């Protein structure tokens, strides 16, 4: 009985990241499928520990301006004033991605979702066996 409680606790802890990965994967898939494309301009860079992300500004057809960040890379991929293609959700324009980053972000989200789902399924099986 004590083992089942521990497995339930671990199941609960792993459930949140699984939900986050699944949500991200579905949002990025929808963005790829039905997002609007526009051009973004690199305005500045954001530095992390040994890596850098480029920050892009883009406008919606109604003139609202938003920003989106690239993935972090060990070197600058874009220089200030460089342009690239951005895709954004017309219903929520603040949700956007850089086209060149979208495939890897989507792949990472799906791998995370599937990995977490497999772990949860294994734990659920362990909980059922432990009872």
N, CA, C and O atoms as a GROMACS GRO file, in nm:
protein
  524
    1UNK      N    1   0.083  -0.120   0.000
    1UNK     CA    2   0.000   0.000   0.000
    1UNK      C    3   0.086   0.126   0.000
    1UNK      O    4   0.057   0.222  -0.071
    2UNK      N    5   0.194   0.125   0.081
    2UNK     CA    6   0.283   0.241   0.087
    2UNK      C    7   0.351   0.267  -0.046
    2UNK      O    8   0.374   0.382  -0.083
    3UNK      N    9   0.384   0.159  -0.119
    3UNK     CA   10   0.447   0.174  -0.250
    3UNK      C   11   0.353   0.239  -0.350
    3UNK      O   12   0.396   0.319  -0.433
    4UNK      N   13   0.225   0.205  -0.341
    4UNK     CA   14   0.127   0.264  -0.432
    4UNK      C   15   0.112   0.413  -0.406
    4UNK      O   16   0.094   0.491  -0.500
    5UNK      N   17   0.118   0.453  -0.282
    5UNK     CA   18   0.107   0.596  -0.247
    5UNK      C   19   0.226   0.673  -0.303
    5UNK      O   20   0.210   0.782  -0.357
    6UNK      N   21   0.344   0.614  -0.290
    6UNK     CA   22   0.464   0.680  -0.345
    6UNK      C   23   0.452   0.692  -0.497
    6UNK      O   24   0.485   0.796  -0.554
    7UNK      N   25   0.407   0.585  -0.564
    7UNK     CA   26   0.390   0.590  -0.709
    7UNK      C   27   0.285   0.693  -0.750
    7UNK      O   28   0.302   0.762  -0.850
    8UNK      N   29   0.176   0.704  -0.672
    8UNK     CA   30   0.075   0.807  -0.700
    8UNK      C   31   0.133   0.947  -0.686
    8UNK      O   32   0.102   1.036  -0.765
    9UNK      N   33   0.217   0.966  -0.586
    9UNK     CA   34   0.281   1.096  -0.564
    9UNK      C   35   0.372   1.131  -0.683
    9UNK      O   36   0.368   1.242  -0.734
   10UNK      N   37   0.453   1.035  -0.726
   10UNK     CA   38   0.541   1.057  -0.841
   10UNK      C   39   0.459   1.081  -0.967
   10UNK      O   40   0.494   1.166  -1.049
   11UNK      N   41   0.349   1.008  -0.982
   11UNK     CA   42   0.259   1.027  -1.096
   11UNK      C   43   0.209   1.171  -1.101
   11UNK      O   44   0.208   1.234  -1.207
   12UNK      N   45   0.168   1.222  -0.986
   12UNK     CA   46   0.119   1.361  -0.978
   12UNK      C   47   0.226   1.462  -1.015
   12UNK      O   48   0.198   1.561  -1.083
   13UNK      N   49   0.349   1.437  -0.971
   13UNK     CA   50   0.460   1.528  -1.003
   13UNK      C   51   0.490   1.527  -1.153
   13UNK      O   52   0.518   1.632  -1.210
   14UNK      N   53   0.485   1.412  -1.216
   14UNK     CA   54   0.516   1.400  -1.359
   14UNK      C   55   0.401   1.446  -1.449
   14UNK      O   56   0.421   1.472  -1.568
   15UNK      N   57   0.281   1.455  -1.393
   15UNK     CA   58   0.165   1.493  -1.473
   15UNK      C   59   0.176   1.637  -1.524
   15UNK      O   60   0.140   1.664  -1.639
   16UNK      N   61   0.224   1.728  -1.442
   16UNK     CA   62   0.233   1.868  -1.483
   16UNK      C   63   0.326   1.889  -1.603
   16UNK      O   64   0.284   1.952  -1.700
   17UNK      N   65   0.450   1.838  -1.602
   17UNK     CA   66   0.533   1.855  -1.721
   17UNK      C   67   0.472   1.788  -1.845
   17UNK      O   68   0.488   1.839  -1.956
   18UNK      N   69   0.404   1.677  -1.827
   18UNK     CA   70   0.339   1.610  -1.941
   18UNK      C   71   0.234   1.702  -2.002
   18UNK      O   72   0.225   1.713  -2.125
   19UNK      N   73   0.155   1.766  -1.918
   19UNK     CA   74   0.052   1.859  -1.967
   19UNK      C   75   0.116   1.977  -2.038
   19UNK      O   76   0.069   2.018  -2.144
   20UNK      N   77   0.223   2.031  -1.980
   20UNK     CA   78   0.292   2.146  -2.041
   20UNK      C   79   0.348   2.109  -2.178
   20UNK      O   80   0.330   2.185  -2.274
   21UNK      N   81   0.414   1.995  -2.189
   21UNK     CA   82   0.469   1.952  -2.318
   21UNK      C   83   0.358   1.929  -2.421
   21UNK      O   84   0.371   1.970  -2.536
   22UNK      N   85   0.250   1.863  -2.380
   22UNK     CA   86   0.138   1.837  -2.473
   22UNK      C   87   0.075   1.967  -2.520
   22UNK      O   88   0.047   1.984  -2.639
   23UNK      N   89   0.053   2.058  -2.428
   23UNK     CA   90  -0.008   2.188  -2.464
   23UNK      C   91   0.081   2.263  -2.564
   23UNK      O   92   0.033   2.316  -2.663
   24UNK      N   93   0.211   2.265  -2.536
   24UNK     CA   94   0.305   2.331  -2.625
   24UNK      C   95   0.305   2.267  -2.764
   24UNK      O   96   0.305   2.337  -2.865
   25UNK      N   97   0.305   2.134  -2.768
   25UNK     CA   98   0.306   2.063  -2.896
   25UNK      C   99   0.182   2.095  -2.977
   25UNK      O  100   0.191   2.118  -3.098
   26UNK      N  101   0.065   2.096  -2.913
   26UNK     CA  102  -0.059   2.127  -2.986
   26UNK      C  103  -0.063   2.272  -3.032
   26UNK      O  104  -0.108   2.299  -3.143
   27UNK      N  105  -0.016   2.365  -2.949
   27UNK     CA  106  -0.015   2.506  -2.988
   27UNK      C  107   0.080   2.530  -3.106
   27UNK      O  108   0.045   2.600  -3.201
   28UNK      N  109   0.198   2.470  -3.101
   28UNK     CA  110   0.294   2.487  -3.211
   28UNK      C  111   0.243   2.421  -3.339
   28UNK      O  112   0.265   2.473  -3.448
   29UNK      N  113   0.176   2.306  -3.327
   29UNK     CA  114   0.119   2.240  -3.444
   29UNK      C  115   0.012   2.328  -3.508
   29UNK      O  116   0.006   2.341  -3.630
   30UNK      N  117  -0.073   2.387  -3.424
   30UNK     CA  118  -0.177   2.476  -3.475
   30UNK      C  119  -0.115   2.600  -3.540
   30UNK      O  120  -0.162   2.647  -3.644
   31UNK      N  121  -0.009   2.651  -3.478
   31UNK     CA  122   0.060   2.768  -3.532
   31UNK      C  123   0.119   2.737  -3.670
   31UNK      O  124   0.108   2.818  -3.762
   32UNK      N  125   0.179   2.622  -3.684
   32UNK     CA  126   0.238   2.581  -3.812
   32UNK      C  127   0.129   2.563  -3.919
   32UNK      O  128   0.148   2.599  -4.035
   33UNK      N  129   0.015   2.507  -3.877
   33UNK     CA  130  -0.093   2.476  -3.970
   33UNK      C  131  -0.174   2.599  -4.013
   33UNK      O  132  -0.207   2.614  -4.130
   34UNK      N  133  -0.205   2.688  -3.917
   34UNK     CA  134  -0.298   2.797  -3.951
   34UNK      C  135  -0.248   2.936  -3.912
   34UNK      O  136  -0.326   3.031  -3.910
   35UNK      N  137  -0.120   2.948  -3.881
   35UNK     CA  138  -0.066   3.079  -3.845
   35UNK      C  139  -0.049   3.170  -3.965
   35UNK      O  140  -0.040   3.125  -4.079
   36UNK      N  141  -0.044   3.300  -3.938
   36UNK     CA  142  -0.019   3.399  -4.044
   36UNK      C  143   0.130   3.429  -4.048
   36UNK      O  144   0.195   3.442  -3.944
   37UNK      N  145   0.183   3.441  -4.168
   37UNK     CA  146   0.326   3.471  -4.184
   37UNK      C  147   0.345   3.621  -4.202
   37UNK      O  148   0.265   3.689  -4.265
   38UNK      N  149   0.454   3.670  -4.145
   38UNK     CA  150   0.493   3.809  -4.160
   38UNK      C  151   0.645   3.818  -4.148
   38UNK      O  152   0.711   3.719  -4.117
   39UNK      N  153   0.699   3.934  -4.173
   39UNK     CA  154   0.843   3.953  -4.161
   39UNK      C  155   0.874   4.018  -4.027
   39UNK      O  156   0.806   4.111  -3.984
   40UNK      N  157   0.978   3.968  -3.961
   40UNK     CA  158   1.024   4.025  -3.835
   40UNK      C  159   1.163   4.084  -3.850
   40UNK      O  160   1.242   4.040  -3.933
   41UNK      N  161   1.192   4.185  -3.769
   41UNK     CA  162   1.322   4.253  -3.773
   41UNK      C  163   1.392   4.229  -3.639
   41UNK      O  164   1.333   4.251  -3.533
   42UNK      N  165   1.517   4.186  -3.644
   42UNK     CA  166   1.596   4.166  -3.523
   42UNK      C  167   1.626   4.302  -3.460
   42UNK      O  168   1.687   4.388  -3.524
   43UNK      N  169   1.582   4.321  -3.336
   43UNK     CA  170   1.601   4.450  -3.270
   43UNK      C  171   1.716   4.448  -3.170
   43UNK      O  172   1.784   4.548  -3.151
   44UNK      N  173   1.737   4.333  -3.106
   44UNK     CA  174   1.846   4.321  -3.010
   44UNK      C  175   1.868   4.174  -2.976
   44UNK      O  176   1.803   4.085  -3.031
   45UNK      N  177   1.961   4.150  -2.884
   45UNK     CA  178   1.994   4.013  -2.844
   45UNK      C  179   1.979   3.998  -2.694
   45UNK      O  180   1.993   4.094  -2.618
   46UNK      N  181   1.951   3.876  -2.653
   46UNK     CA  182   1.941   3.844  -2.511
   46UNK      C  183   2.045   3.734  -2.484
   46UNK      O  184   2.042   3.628  -2.545
   47UNK      N  185   2.134   3.763  -2.391
   47UNK     CA  186   2.244   3.671  -2.363
   47UNK      C  187   2.212   3.583  -2.244
   47UNK      O  188   2.157   3.630  -2.144
   48UNK      N  189   2.246   3.455  -2.257
   48UNK     CA  190   2.235   3.361  -2.146
   48UNK      C  191   2.374   3.312  -2.113
   48UNK      O  192   2.473   3.373  -2.153
   49UNK      N  193   2.383   3.203  -2.043
   49UNK     CA  194   2.514   3.148  -2.009
   49UNK      C  195   2.574   3.081  -2.132
   49UNK      O  196   2.542   2.966  -2.163
   50UNK      N  197   2.660   3.151  -2.200
   50UNK     CA  198   2.729   3.096  -2.316
   50UNK      C  199   2.643   3.085  -2.441
   50UNK      O  200   2.682   3.019  -2.537
   51UNK      N  201   2.526   3.148  -2.442
   51UNK     CA  202   2.440   3.142  -2.560
   51UNK      C  203   2.366   3.274  -2.578
   51UNK      O  204   2.361   3.358  -2.487
   52UNK      N  205   2.309   3.291  -2.696
   52UNK     CA  206   2.242   3.417  -2.729
   52UNK      C  207   2.115   3.388  -2.808
   52UNK      O  208   2.110   3.298  -2.891
   53UNK      N  209   2.012   3.467  -2.779
   53UNK     CA  210   1.886   3.462  -2.855
   53UNK      C  211   1.866   3.596  -2.923
   53UNK      O  212   1.902   3.700  -2.868
   54UNK      N  213   1.810   3.593  -3.040
   54UNK     CA  214   1.778   3.716  -3.112
   54UNK      C  215   1.632   3.752  -3.086
   54UNK      O  216   1.545   3.665  -3.090
   55UNK      N  217   1.606   3.879  -3.060
   55UNK     CA  218   1.471   3.926  -3.034
   55UNK      C  219   1.421   3.997  -3.159
   55UNK      O  220   1.485   4.089  -3.210
   56UNK      N  221   1.306   3.953  -3.209
   56UNK     CA  222   1.248   4.008  -3.331
   56UNK      C  223   1.120   4.083  -3.300
   56UNK      O  224   1.043   4.046  -3.212
   57UNK      N  225   1.099   4.189  -3.375
   57UNK     CA  226   0.977   4.268  -3.367
   57UNK      C  227   0.900   4.244  -3.496
   57UNK      O  228   0.957   4.243  -3.605
   58UNK      N  229   0.769   4.223  -3.482
   58UNK     CA  230   0.685   4.202  -3.600
   58UNK      C  231   0.552   4.275  -3.581
   58UNK      O  232   0.512   4.304  -3.468
   59UNK      N  233   0.486   4.303  -3.691
   59UNK     CA  234   0.358   4.375  -3.687
   59UNK      C  235   0.247   4.287  -3.744
   59UNK      O  236   0.269   4.210  -3.837
   60UNK      N  237   0.129   4.302  -3.686
   60UNK     CA  238   0.010   4.235  -3.739
   60UNK      C  239  -0.051   4.324  -3.847
   60UNK      O  240  -0.015   4.441  -3.858
   61UNK      N  241  -0.142   4.270  -3.928
   61UNK     CA  242  -0.204   4.353  -4.033
   61UNK      C  243  -0.273   4.480  -3.979
   61UNK      O  244  -0.283   4.579  -4.051
   62UNK      N  245  -0.319   4.476  -3.853
   62UNK     CA  246  -0.384   4.595  -3.797
   62UNK      C  247  -0.285   4.692  -3.733
   62UNK      O  248  -0.325   4.792  -3.673
   63UNK      N  249  -0.154   4.664  -3.747
   63UNK     CA  250  -0.051   4.758  -3.702
   63UNK      C  251   0.002   4.737  -3.561
   63UNK      O  252   0.090   4.812  -3.518
   64UNK      N  253  -0.050   4.639  -3.488
   64UNK     CA  254   0.002   4.613  -3.353
   64UNK      C  255   0.139   4.549  -3.363
   64UNK      O  256   0.165   4.466  -3.451
   65UNK      N  257   0.228   4.589  -3.272
   65UNK     CA  258   0.367   4.541  -3.275
   65UNK      C  259   0.390   4.444  -3.159
   65UNK      O  260   0.351   4.472  -3.046
   66UNK      N  261   0.454   4.332  -3.189
   66UNK     CA  262   0.485   4.229  -3.090
   66UNK      C  263   0.631   4.188  -3.106
   66UNK      O  264   0.696   4.221  -3.205
   67UNK      N  265   0.682   4.116  -3.006
   67UNK     CA  266   0.817   4.062  -3.014
   67UNK      C  267   0.814   3.911  -2.995
   67UNK      O  268   0.725   3.855  -2.931
   68UNK      N  269   0.914   3.846  -3.052
   68UNK     CA  270   0.932   3.702  -3.037
   68UNK      C  271   1.082   3.676  -3.029
   68UNK      O  272   1.162   3.744  -3.093
   69UNK      N  273   1.119   3.576  -2.950
   69UNK     CA  274   1.259   3.542  -2.930
   69UNK      C  275   1.295   3.416  -3.008
   69UNK      O  276   1.215   3.323  -3.018
   70UNK      N  277   1.415   3.415  -3.062
   70UNK     CA  278   1.464   3.294  -3.128
   70UNK      C  279   1.508   3.195  -3.020
   70UNK      O  280   1.507   3.227  -2.902
   71UNK      N  281   1.546   3.076  -3.063
   71UNK     CA  282   1.607   2.982  -2.970
   71UNK      C  283   1.744   3.036  -2.930
   71UNK      O  284   1.800   3.121  -2.998
   72UNK      N  285   1.796   2.985  -2.820
   72UNK     CA  286   1.932   3.024  -2.779
   72UNK      C  287   2.034   2.942  -2.857
   72UNK      O  288   2.019   2.821  -2.872
   73UNK      N  289   2.137   3.010  -2.906
   73UNK     CA  290   2.244   2.947  -2.984
   73UNK      C  291   2.379   2.987  -2.924
   73UNK      O  292   2.388   3.090  -2.858
   74UNK      N  293   2.483   2.907  -2.947
   74UNK     CA  294   2.615   2.941  -2.893
   74UNK      C  295   2.676   3.065  -2.960
   74UNK      O  296   2.764   3.129  -2.903
   75UNK      N  297   2.630   3.097  -3.080
   75UNK     CA  298   2.679   3.216  -3.152
   75UNK      C  299   2.558   3.292  -3.205
   75UNK      O  300   2.447   3.238  -3.215
   76UNK      N  301   2.581   3.419  -3.239
   76UNK     CA  302   2.472   3.499  -3.298
   76UNK      C  303   2.435   3.442  -3.434
   76UNK      O  304   2.521   3.427  -3.521
   77UNK      N  305   2.310   3.410  -3.452
   77UNK     CA  306   2.262   3.362  -3.581
   77UNK      C  307   2.214   3.482  -3.664
   77UNK      O  308   2.227   3.483  -3.786
   78UNK      N  309   2.159   3.581  -3.596
   78UNK     CA  310   2.108   3.701  -3.662
   78UNK      C  311   2.179   3.824  -3.606
   78UNK      O  312   2.215   3.827  -3.488
   79UNK      N  313   2.198   3.922  -3.689
   79UNK     CA  314   2.252   4.051  -3.646
   79UNK      C  315   2.136   4.149  -3.633
   79UNK      O  316   2.029   4.127  -3.690
   80UNK      N  317   2.157   4.257  -3.558
   80UNK     CA  318   2.054   4.360  -3.547
   80UNK      C  319   2.018   4.410  -3.686
   80UNK      O  320   2.106   4.431  -3.770
   81UNK      N  321   1.893   4.429  -3.710
   81UNK     CA  322   1.831   4.475  -3.835
   81UNK      C  323   1.815   4.364  -3.939
   81UNK      O  324   1.758   4.389  -4.046
   82UNK      N  325   1.862   4.242  -3.911
   82UNK     CA  326   1.834   4.129  -4.001
   82UNK      C  327   1.684   4.100  -3.997
   82UNK      O  328   1.617   4.126  -3.897
   83UNK      N  329   1.633   4.047  -4.106
   83UNK     CA  330   1.491   4.010  -4.110
   83UNK      C  331   1.478   3.859  -4.126
   83UNK      O  332   1.566   3.792  -4.178
   84UNK      N  333   1.365   3.808  -4.079
   84UNK     CA  334   1.333   3.666  -4.095
   84UNK      C  335   1.182   3.651  -4.094
   84UNK      O  336   1.108   3.742  -4.055
   85UNK      N  337   1.136   3.534  -4.136
   85UNK     CA  338   0.993   3.509  -4.142
   85UNK      C  339   0.941   3.462  -4.005
   85UNK      O  340   1.000   3.375  -3.942
   86UNK      N  341   0.832   3.523  -3.963
   86UNK     CA  342   0.766   3.493  -3.835
   86UNK      C  343   0.628   3.438  -3.868
   86UNK      O  344   0.565   3.480  -3.965
   87UNK      N  345   0.580   3.344  -3.787
   87UNK     CA  346   0.442   3.299  -3.798
   87UNK      C  347   0.375   3.326  -3.664
   87UNK      O  348   0.431   3.297  -3.559
   88UNK      N  349   0.252   3.383  -3.669
   88UNK     CA  350   0.181   3.415  -3.545
   88UNK      C  351   0.036   3.369  -3.554
   88UNK      O  352  -0.018   3.351  -3.663
   89UNK      N  353  -0.024   3.351  -3.439
   89UNK     CA  354  -0.163   3.309  -3.428
   89UNK      C  355  -0.252   3.431  -3.449
   89UNK      O  356  -0.244   3.526  -3.370
   90UNK      N  357  -0.337   3.433  -3.552
   90UNK     CA  358  -0.420   3.551  -3.577
   90UNK      C  359  -0.518   3.580  -3.462
   90UNK      O  360  -0.557   3.695  -3.442
   91UNK      N  361  -0.558   3.476  -3.387
   91UNK     CA  362  -0.649   3.496  -3.274
   91UNK      C  363  -0.576   3.548  -3.151
   91UNK      O  364  -0.636   3.616  -3.067
   92UNK      N  365  -0.448   3.515  -3.140
   92UNK     CA  366  -0.366   3.561  -3.027
   92UNK      C  367  -0.229   3.596  -3.084
   92UNK      O  368  -0.137   3.515  -3.079
   93UNK      N  369  -0.214   3.718  -3.139
   93UNK     CA  370  -0.091   3.755  -3.211
   93UNK      C  371   0.036   3.752  -3.127
   93UNK      O  372   0.146   3.749  -3.182
   94UNK      N  373   0.023   3.752  -2.995
   94UNK     CA  374   0.144   3.745  -2.912
   94UNK      C  375   0.204   3.604  -2.914
   94UNK      O  376   0.319   3.586  -2.875
   95UNK      N  377   0.127   3.506  -2.959
   95UNK     CA  378   0.178   3.369  -2.972
   95UNK      C  379   0.240   3.357  -3.111
   95UNK      O  380   0.169   3.355  -3.212
   96UNK      N  381   0.371   3.348  -3.114
   96UNK     CA  382   0.441   3.347  -3.242
   96UNK      C  383   0.568   3.263  -3.234
   96UNK      O  384   0.613   3.226  -3.125
   97UNK      N  385   0.623   3.233  -3.350
   97UNK     CA  386   0.749   3.160  -3.357
   97UNK      C  387   0.823   3.204  -3.482
   97UNK      O  388   0.764   3.249  -3.580
   98UNK      N  389   0.952   3.190  -3.476
   98UNK     CA  390   1.036   3.215  -3.593
   98UNK      C  391   1.031   3.088  -3.678
   98UNK      O  392   1.053   2.978  -3.628
   99UNK      N  393   1.002   3.104  -3.805
   99UNK     CA  394   0.983   2.989  -3.894
   99UNK      C  395   1.101   2.892  -3.886
   99UNK      O  396   1.080   2.770  -3.882
  100UNK      N  397   1.224   2.943  -3.884
  100UNK     CA  398   1.341   2.854  -3.883
  100UNK      C  399   1.353   2.776  -3.752
  100UNK      O  400   1.416   2.670  -3.750
  101UNK      N  401   1.294   2.826  -3.644
  101UNK     CA  402   1.299   2.758  -3.514
  101UNK      C  403   1.180   2.665  -3.491
  101UNK      O  404   1.185   2.579  -3.403
  102UNK      N  405   1.074   2.682  -3.568
  102UNK     CA  406   0.948   2.614  -3.541
  102UNK      C  407   0.961   2.462  -3.542
  102UNK      O  408   0.907   2.395  -3.455
  103UNK      N  409   1.031   2.407  -3.640
  103UNK     CA  410   1.043   2.261  -3.649
  103UNK      C  411   1.112   2.201  -3.527
  103UNK      O  412   1.067   2.100  -3.474
  104UNK      N  413   1.222   2.263  -3.483
  104UNK     CA  414   1.293   2.207  -3.367
  104UNK      C  415   1.213   2.227  -3.239
  104UNK      O  416   1.215   2.140  -3.151
  105UNK      N  417   1.141   2.339  -3.226
  105UNK     CA  418   1.056   2.360  -3.107
  105UNK      C  419   0.944   2.256  -3.104
  105UNK      O  420   0.913   2.200  -2.999
  106UNK      N  421   0.886   2.231  -3.219
  106UNK     CA  422   0.778   2.134  -3.229
  106UNK      C  423   0.828   1.993  -3.198
  106UNK      O  424   0.764   1.917  -3.126
  107UNK      N  425   0.944   1.958  -3.254
  107UNK     CA  426   1.003   1.826  -3.228
  107UNK      C  427   1.032   1.808  -3.079
  107UNK      O  428   1.003   1.703  -3.023
  108UNK      N  429   1.091   1.910  -3.016
  108UNK     CA  430   1.122   1.904  -2.873
  108UNK      C  431   0.994   1.885  -2.791
  108UNK      O  432   0.992   1.806  -2.697
  109UNK      N  433   0.890   1.958  -2.826
  109UNK     CA  434   0.763   1.947  -2.752
  109UNK      C  435   0.702   1.808  -2.766
  109UNK      O  436   0.657   1.751  -2.667
  110UNK      N  437   0.702   1.754  -2.887
  110UNK     CA  438   0.644   1.620  -2.906
  110UNK      C  439   0.728   1.512  -2.838
  110UNK      O  440   0.672   1.419  -2.779
  111UNK      N  441   0.860   1.524  -2.844
  111UNK     CA  442   0.945   1.426  -2.775
  111UNK      C  443   0.920   1.432  -2.625
  111UNK      O  444   0.908   1.329  -2.559
  112UNK      N  445   0.912   1.553  -2.570
  112UNK     CA  446   0.883   1.569  -2.428
  112UNK      C  447   0.747   1.512  -2.391
  112UNK      O  448   0.734   1.443  -2.290
  113UNK      N  449   0.646   1.540  -2.473
  113UNK     CA  450   0.511   1.491  -2.446
  113UNK      C  451   0.507   1.338  -2.450
  113UNK      O  452   0.448   1.275  -2.362
  114UNK      N  453   0.570   1.279  -2.550
  114UNK     CA  454   0.569   1.133  -2.562
  114UNK      C  455   0.649   1.067  -2.451
  114UNK      O  456   0.609   0.963  -2.398
  115UNK      N  457   0.762   1.126  -2.415
  115UNK     CA  458   0.845   1.071  -2.306
  115UNK      C  459   0.769   1.075  -2.174
  115UNK      O  460   0.765   0.976  -2.100
  116UNK      N  461   0.709   1.190  -2.144
  116UNK     CA  462   0.635   1.203  -2.018
  116UNK      C  463   0.515   1.109  -2.018
  116UNK      O  464   0.482   1.051  -1.914
  117UNK      N  465   0.448   1.094  -2.132
  117UNK     CA  466   0.333   1.004  -2.140
  117UNK      C  467   0.376   0.860  -2.116
  117UNK      O  468   0.306   0.784  -2.048
  118UNK      N  469   0.491   0.821  -2.171
  118UNK     CA  470   0.541   0.685  -2.149
  118UNK      C  471   0.574   0.662  -2.002
  118UNK      O  472   0.545   0.556  -1.947
  119UNK      N  473   0.636   0.763  -1.939
  119UNK     CA  474   0.665   0.751  -1.795
  119UNK      C  475   0.538   0.739  -1.713
  119UNK      O  476   0.529   0.658  -1.621
  120UNK      N  477   0.438   0.821  -1.748
  120UNK     CA  478   0.312   0.816  -1.674
  120UNK      C  479   0.242   0.682  -1.694
  120UNK      O  480   0.184   0.628  -1.600
  121UNK      N  481   0.246   0.629  -1.815
  121UNK     CA  482   0.185   0.500  -1.841
  121UNK      C  483   0.256   0.390  -1.762
  121UNK      O  484   0.191   0.300  -1.708
  122UNK      N  485   0.388   0.397  -1.755
  122UNK     CA  486   0.465   0.299  -1.676
  122UNK      C  487   0.429   0.308  -1.528
  122UNK      O  488   0.411   0.206  -1.462
  123UNK      N  489   0.419   0.431  -1.478
  123UNK     CA  490   0.382   0.448  -1.338
  123UNK      C  491   0.240   0.400  -1.311
  123UNK      O  492   0.214   0.338  -1.208
  124UNK      N  493   0.148   0.429  -1.402
  124UNK     CA  494   0.010   0.385  -1.385
  124UNK      C  495   0.004   0.232  -1.380
  124UNK      O  496  -0.070   0.174  -1.301
  125UNK      N  497   0.083   0.168  -1.466
  125UNK     CA  498   0.090   0.022  -1.465
  125UNK      C  499   0.146  -0.027  -1.332
  125UNK      O  500   0.096  -0.124  -1.274
  126UNK      N  501   0.250   0.040  -1.282
  126UNK     CA  502   0.308   0.004  -1.152
  126UNK      C  503   0.209   0.022  -1.038
  126UNK      O  504   0.206  -0.059  -0.946
  127UNK      N  505   0.130   0.127  -1.045
  127UNK     CA  506   0.029   0.152  -0.940
  127UNK      C  507  -0.075   0.041  -0.942
  127UNK      O  508  -0.115  -0.009  -0.837
  128UNK      N  509  -0.120   0.003  -1.062
  128UNK     CA  510  -0.221  -0.103  -1.072
  128UNK      C  511  -0.166  -0.237  -1.024
  128UNK      O  512  -0.237  -0.314  -0.961
  129UNK      N  513  -0.040  -0.264  -1.055
  129UNK     CA  514   0.021  -0.390  -1.013
  129UNK      C  515   0.043  -0.390  -0.862
  129UNK      O  516   0.029  -0.494  -0.797
  130UNK      N  517   0.077  -0.274  -0.805
  130UNK     CA  518   0.105  -0.264  -0.662
  130UNK      C  519  -0.019  -0.284  -0.576
  130UNK      O  520  -0.008  -0.320  -0.458
  131UNK      N  521  -0.137  -0.262  -0.633
  131UNK     CA  522  -0.262  -0.275  -0.553
  131UNK      C  523  -0.296  -0.416  -0.528
  131UNK      O  524  -0.396  -0.445  -0.463
   0.00000   0.00000   0.00000
